[in-house]
Amino acid sequence: MEAAEVARRVADMEAHKRRNAEMKAIKEAEEKKKIINSLGQSYIQYRKYTIEEIEAATDFFAKSRKIGEGGYGPVYKGYLDHTPVAIKILRPDAAQGRSQFQQEVEVLSCIRHPNMVLLLGACPEYGCLVYEFMGRGSLEDRLFRRGGGPPLSWQVRFKIAAEIGTALLFLHQAKPEPIVHRDLKPANILLDRNFVSKISDVGLARLVPPSIADTVTQYRLTATAGTFCYIDPEYQQTGMLGVKSDVYSLGIMYLQIITAKPAMGLTHIVEQAIEDGRFEDALDPDVPDWPMEETLRFAKLALKCSELRRKDRPDLGKVVLPELNRLRALAEESIHLTLLSAPTIWSSSGISQSQVSLSLVSQ
């Protein structure tokens, strides 16, 4: 009788578990349907593509068309409306993929900035996002010379640093609520054919109420998100999110821009090099003509941005951007002087001054 009672209790427990699992599955299905319906009906700011158009644009997701892979899913190069595009596909098993899809559409369909990647459209039923195609790939690819090509000049690097800072401040000053990116890193900075940089992958971005978006009070989230080595240590430990969480990631990325080194332990490497008087050794050796005084100031600014305590990091708009704009002006002046000293090219080939300028800057 005892054995029978035990068996009955086990059977009741298993039945209870099955009922809970079924209820959870039904709830998830309803939430997914609700999200898809809202995406399909509410957001009229973007072009809706059919899955047939997406398949035709990517040759049915041919391997030769694949240009990237992330936690969200694969990215393909395609052609839509006779225009080259990048198509990001939501992987069915991607963790939190559907909510990231919704967030990306919400943010990118509502904001426009020359240094934010442009969302051209989406196929909400199948989780496909269509972006402008960025011909130079990611900043990470260019810094680490993946696929060959010349190294980025110091002028281009300073210009990119200023562009990223400008776009990030634009997000932080968004109305009615500031937007915190949460996943800034070189892999999420894309470059077009003219080396203009644009922030991408805002699927992890969060809207922070204005009353708690300052440097003193933060916004608590139940789970941290982002990429190891770029995540704000305070946010990682406490779940307290603020606009200066992005400033930390920005600092790490800026150190990579001048060193072309992995992010792990990079602040210590640069700090030690400065203390030992061998800062030049920490810089990317592929750039032979670093302006040392200006680059050292840039490195010290990046180290301030990547301070462990949020209160020690500088204000993006008041402190960081003025310095970045000064460095960008220096880079532009250097390009201008180089152009003036370069011979003018006039030929039937139609080479323009802008093409000469681009060649000088990239090489």
C-alpha positions as CSV (number, residue, x, y, z in Angstrom):
1,M,0.0,0.0,0.0
2,E,2.9,2.4,0.8
3,A,4.5,1.6,-2.6
4,A,1.2,2.3,-4.4
5,E,0.8,5.6,-2.5
6,V,4.3,6.6,-3.6
7,A,3.6,5.7,-7.2
8,R,0.3,7.7,-7.1
9,R,2.1,10.8,-5.7
10,V,4.8,10.5,-8.4
11,A,2.1,10.1,-11.1
12,D,0.3,13.2,-9.7
13,M,3.6,15.2,-9.7
14,E,4.4,14.2,-13.3
15,A,0.9,15.2,-14.4
16,H,1.3,18.5,-12.7
17,K,4.6,19.1,-14.4
18,R,3.0,18.3,-17.8
19,R,0.2,20.7,-17.2
20,N,2.7,23.5,-16.3
21,A,4.8,22.8,-19.4
22,E,1.7,22.8,-21.6
23,M,0.5,26.1,-20.1
24,K,4.0,27.6,-20.5
25,A,4.1,26.5,-24.2
26,I,0.7,28.0,-24.8
27,K,1.7,31.3,-23.1
28,E,4.9,31.5,-25.1
29,A,3.0,30.8,-28.4
30,E,0.5,33.6,-27.6
31,E,3.3,36.1,-26.8
32,K,5.2,35.2,-30.0
33,K,1.9,35.7,-32.0
34,K,1.3,39.0,-30.3
35,I,4.8,40.2,-31.1
36,I,4.6,39.1,-34.7
37,N,1.1,40.8,-35.1
38,S,2.4,44.0,-33.5
39,L,5.4,44.0,-35.8
40,G,3.3,43.3,-38.8
41,Q,0.7,46.0,-38.1
42,S,2.1,48.8,-35.9
43,Y,5.4,49.8,-37.4
44,I,4.6,51.5,-40.7
45,Q,8.0,53.3,-40.8
46,Y,9.8,50.5,-42.6
47,R,9.3,48.6,-45.8
48,K,7.8,45.1,-45.4
49,Y,9.4,42.4,-47.5
50,T,7.9,38.9,-48.2
51,I,9.9,35.8,-47.5
52,E,9.9,35.1,-51.2
53,E,11.7,38.4,-51.9
54,I,14.2,37.6,-49.2
55,E,14.9,34.1,-50.6
56,A,15.3,35.5,-54.1
57,A,17.7,38.2,-52.9
58,T,19.9,35.7,-51.1
59,D,19.7,32.9,-53.7
60,F,17.8,30.9,-51.1
61,F,20.4,31.6,-48.4
62,A,23.3,30.3,-50.5
63,K,26.5,29.7,-48.6
64,S,28.4,32.0,-51.0
65,R,26.1,34.9,-50.0
66,K,26.8,34.6,-46.3
67,I,29.0,37.4,-44.9
68,G,28.7,37.0,-41.2
69,E,27.3,35.1,-38.2
70,G,26.3,36.4,-34.7
71,G,24.4,35.3,-31.7
72,Y,21.2,36.5,-33.4
73,G,21.8,34.5,-36.6
74,P,23.5,34.6,-40.0
75,V,23.9,37.6,-42.2
76,Y,23.7,37.5,-46.0
77,K,24.5,39.9,-48.8
78,G,21.7,40.3,-51.3
79,Y,20.0,42.6,-53.7
80,L,16.6,44.2,-53.2
81,D,15.1,46.9,-55.4
82,H,18.4,46.8,-57.4
83,T,20.3,47.8,-54.3
84,P,23.0,45.8,-52.4
85,V,21.7,45.0,-48.9
86,A,22.7,43.0,-45.8
87,I,20.0,40.7,-44.6
88,K,20.1,39.4,-41.0
89,I,18.1,36.3,-40.3
90,L,16.7,35.4,-36.9
91,R,17.8,31.8,-36.0
92,P,14.8,29.9,-34.6
93,D,16.8,28.8,-31.6
94,A,18.3,32.2,-30.9
95,A,18.0,33.0,-27.2
96,Q,15.9,36.2,-26.8
97,G,16.1,36.5,-30.6
98,R,12.5,37.6,-31.1
99,S,12.6,40.3,-28.5
100,Q,15.9,41.5,-29.9
101,F,14.3,41.6,-33.4
102,Q,11.5,43.7,-32.1
103,Q,13.9,46.1,-30.2
104,E,16.0,46.6,-33.3
105,V,13.0,47.4,-35.5
106,E,11.7,49.8,-32.8
107,V,14.9,51.7,-32.5
108,L,16.1,51.8,-36.1
109,S,12.7,52.6,-37.6
110,C,12.3,55.6,-35.3
111,I,15.7,57.2,-35.4
112,R,18.0,58.5,-38.2
113,H,21.6,59.5,-37.9
114,P,24.4,59.5,-40.4
115,N,26.5,57.2,-38.1
116,M,23.7,54.7,-37.3
117,V,23.2,51.8,-39.7
118,L,20.1,52.3,-41.9
119,L,17.3,49.8,-41.6
120,L,15.7,49.5,-45.1
121,G,13.0,47.0,-44.2
122,A,12.0,43.8,-42.5
123,C,10.1,40.5,-42.9
124,P,8.5,40.3,-39.5
125,E,6.9,36.9,-40.0
126,Y,10.3,35.2,-40.5
127,G,12.5,37.5,-38.4
128,C,14.5,39.0,-41.3
129,L,16.0,42.5,-41.0
130,V,17.2,44.3,-44.2
131,Y,20.0,46.9,-43.8
132,E,22.1,49.1,-46.1
133,F,25.2,47.1,-47.2
134,M,28.4,48.3,-45.6
135,G,31.1,47.5,-48.2
136,R,34.2,47.6,-45.8
137,G,32.8,45.2,-43.2
138,S,33.3,45.7,-39.5
139,L,35.8,47.9,-37.7
140,E,37.0,44.6,-36.1
141,D,37.8,43.1,-39.5
142,R,39.7,46.2,-40.6
143,L,41.7,46.5,-37.3
144,F,42.8,42.9,-37.4
145,R,43.3,42.9,-41.2
146,R,40.9,40.0,-41.9
147,G,40.7,39.4,-45.6
148,G,43.8,41.5,-46.3
149,G,43.8,45.1,-47.3
150,P,45.9,48.0,-46.1
151,P,45.8,49.0,-42.4
152,L,43.6,52.0,-41.4
153,S,45.6,55.2,-41.3
154,W,45.6,57.2,-38.0
155,Q,43.5,59.8,-39.7
156,V,40.7,57.4,-40.5
157,R,40.9,55.9,-37.0
158,F,40.5,59.3,-35.3
159,K,37.7,60.2,-37.7
160,I,35.9,56.9,-36.8
161,A,36.4,57.5,-33.1
162,A,34.6,60.9,-33.4
163,E,31.8,59.4,-35.5
164,I,31.1,56.7,-33.0
165,G,31.1,59.1,-30.1
166,T,28.7,61.4,-32.0
167,A,26.2,58.6,-32.8
168,L,26.4,57.3,-29.2
169,L,25.6,60.7,-27.8
170,F,22.7,60.9,-30.2
171,L,21.3,57.7,-28.8
172,H,21.8,58.9,-25.2
173,Q,20.0,62.1,-26.0
174,A,17.0,60.4,-27.7
175,K,13.5,61.6,-26.8
176,P,11.4,60.8,-25.0
177,E,13.8,58.3,-23.4
178,P,17.6,57.9,-23.7
179,I,18.8,54.7,-25.4
180,V,21.7,52.7,-24.0
181,H,23.2,50.4,-26.6
182,R,24.7,47.8,-24.2
183,D,26.8,46.0,-26.8
184,L,29.3,48.5,-28.3
185,K,32.4,46.7,-29.7
186,P,34.4,46.9,-33.0
187,A,32.4,44.0,-34.5
188,N,29.2,46.2,-34.2
189,I,30.8,49.2,-35.9
190,L,30.4,48.9,-39.7
191,L,32.2,50.8,-42.4
192,D,30.9,51.8,-45.8
193,R,33.1,52.0,-48.9
194,N,34.2,55.5,-47.9
195,F,35.2,54.4,-44.4
196,V,32.2,56.2,-42.8
197,S,31.5,54.3,-39.6
198,K,28.0,53.4,-38.4
199,I,26.8,51.8,-35.2
200,S,24.8,48.6,-35.7
201,D,23.2,45.8,-33.7
202,V,20.9,47.7,-31.4
203,G,18.9,44.6,-30.5
204,L,20.2,44.7,-26.9
205,A,19.5,48.4,-26.6
206,R,17.4,49.6,-23.7
207,L,15.3,52.7,-23.2
208,V,16.2,54.3,-19.9
209,P,13.7,56.7,-18.3
210,P,15.1,60.3,-18.4
211,S,14.7,60.7,-14.6
212,I,17.2,57.9,-14.0
213,A,19.5,58.4,-17.0
214,D,22.1,60.6,-15.3
215,T,25.4,59.6,-13.8
216,V,24.2,59.3,-10.3
217,T,21.1,57.1,-10.5
218,Q,21.0,54.0,-12.6
219,Y,18.3,51.7,-14.0
220,R,18.2,48.1,-12.5
221,L,17.7,45.2,-14.9
222,T,17.2,41.6,-13.9
223,A,19.9,40.2,-16.3
224,T,23.0,41.8,-17.8
225,A,23.6,41.6,-21.5
226,G,26.5,42.4,-23.8
227,T,29.9,41.0,-24.7
228,F,32.6,39.9,-22.2
229,C,35.5,42.5,-21.9
230,Y,33.2,45.3,-23.1
231,I,30.6,45.1,-20.4
232,D,30.6,47.9,-17.7
233,P,31.9,46.1,-14.5
234,E,29.4,47.9,-12.3
235,Y,26.5,46.9,-14.6
236,Q,27.8,43.3,-14.6
237,Q,28.0,43.1,-10.8
238,T,24.8,45.1,-9.9
239,G,22.5,45.1,-12.9
240,M,22.5,48.9,-12.6
241,L,22.4,50.4,-16.1
242,G,23.1,54.0,-17.2
243,V,24.5,55.9,-20.1
244,K,28.0,55.6,-18.7
245,S,27.7,51.8,-19.2
246,D,28.2,52.6,-22.9
247,V,31.1,54.9,-22.1
248,Y,33.1,52.0,-20.6
249,S,32.6,49.9,-23.8
250,L,33.6,53.0,-25.8
251,G,36.8,53.3,-23.9
252,I,37.8,49.7,-24.5
253,M,37.0,50.1,-28.2
254,Y,39.0,53.3,-28.5
255,L,42.1,51.5,-27.0
256,Q,41.6,48.8,-29.7
257,I,41.4,51.5,-32.4
258,I,45.0,52.6,-31.7
259,T,46.5,49.3,-30.6
260,A,44.7,46.7,-32.8
261,K,45.0,44.3,-29.9
262,P,42.4,42.0,-28.3
263,A,40.2,43.6,-25.6
264,M,41.3,41.2,-22.8
265,G,43.5,43.0,-20.3
266,L,44.1,45.9,-22.7
267,T,43.6,48.7,-20.2
268,H,46.5,47.2,-18.1
269,I,48.7,46.8,-21.2
270,V,48.3,50.5,-22.2
271,E,48.6,51.9,-18.7
272,Q,51.8,49.9,-18.1
273,A,53.2,51.1,-21.4
274,I,52.5,54.7,-20.5
275,E,54.0,54.3,-17.0
276,D,57.2,52.7,-18.4
277,G,57.7,55.4,-21.1
278,R,57.2,52.9,-24.0
279,F,53.7,54.0,-25.1
280,E,54.8,53.8,-28.7
281,D,55.3,50.0,-28.4
282,A,51.7,49.5,-27.5
283,L,50.4,51.2,-30.7
284,D,49.5,49.3,-33.9
285,P,52.9,48.9,-35.6
286,D,51.2,48.8,-39.1
287,V,50.8,52.6,-38.7
288,P,54.2,54.2,-39.1
289,D,53.4,57.9,-38.5
290,W,51.3,58.1,-35.3
291,P,51.2,61.7,-34.0
292,M,52.6,60.7,-30.6
293,E,51.4,63.6,-28.5
294,E,47.8,63.6,-29.8
295,T,47.6,59.8,-29.7
296,L,48.8,59.7,-26.1
297,R,46.0,62.2,-25.2
298,F,43.6,60.0,-27.0
299,A,44.8,56.9,-25.1
300,K,44.5,58.6,-21.7
301,L,41.0,59.7,-22.6
302,A,40.1,56.1,-23.5
303,L,41.5,54.9,-20.2
304,K,39.4,57.4,-18.3
305,C,36.3,56.1,-20.2
306,S,37.1,52.6,-19.1
307,E,37.5,53.3,-15.4
308,L,36.0,50.6,-13.3
309,R,33.8,53.0,-11.3
310,R,31.1,54.7,-13.3
311,K,31.5,58.0,-11.4
312,D,35.1,58.2,-12.5
313,R,34.3,58.1,-16.2
314,P,34.0,61.4,-18.1
315,D,30.8,62.9,-19.5
316,L,30.4,61.9,-23.2
317,G,29.0,65.2,-24.4
318,K,31.0,67.6,-22.3
319,V,34.4,66.0,-22.1
320,V,34.9,63.2,-24.5
321,L,33.3,64.6,-27.7
322,P,35.1,68.0,-27.7
323,E,38.5,66.1,-27.6
324,L,37.4,63.7,-30.3
325,N,36.2,66.5,-32.5
326,R,39.6,68.2,-32.0
327,L,41.4,65.0,-33.1
328,R,39.1,64.6,-36.1
329,A,39.9,68.2,-37.2
330,L,43.6,67.4,-36.8
331,A,43.1,64.3,-39.0
332,E,41.2,66.3,-41.7
333,E,43.9,69.0,-41.7
334,S,46.5,66.3,-42.2
335,I,44.6,64.8,-45.2
336,H,44.2,68.3,-46.7
337,L,47.9,69.0,-46.4
338,T,48.7,65.6,-48.0
339,L,46.3,66.4,-50.9
340,L,47.9,69.8,-51.5
341,S,51.4,68.2,-51.7
342,A,50.1,65.3,-53.9
343,P,50.2,65.7,-57.7
344,T,46.9,66.5,-59.3
345,I,45.7,63.6,-61.5
346,W,43.8,64.5,-64.7
347,S,43.2,61.7,-67.2
348,S,40.6,60.0,-69.3
349,S,40.2,57.4,-66.5
350,G,38.2,59.9,-64.6
351,I,40.1,59.7,-61.3
352,S,38.6,62.3,-59.0
353,Q,40.2,64.2,-56.1
354,S,37.9,62.5,-53.7
355,Q,39.2,59.1,-54.9
356,V,42.8,60.3,-54.4
357,S,41.9,61.5,-50.9
358,L,40.3,58.1,-50.1
359,S,43.4,56.3,-51.3
360,L,45.7,58.5,-49.2
361,V,43.6,58.1,-46.1
362,S,43.2,54.3,-46.3
363,Q,46.8,53.6,-47.1
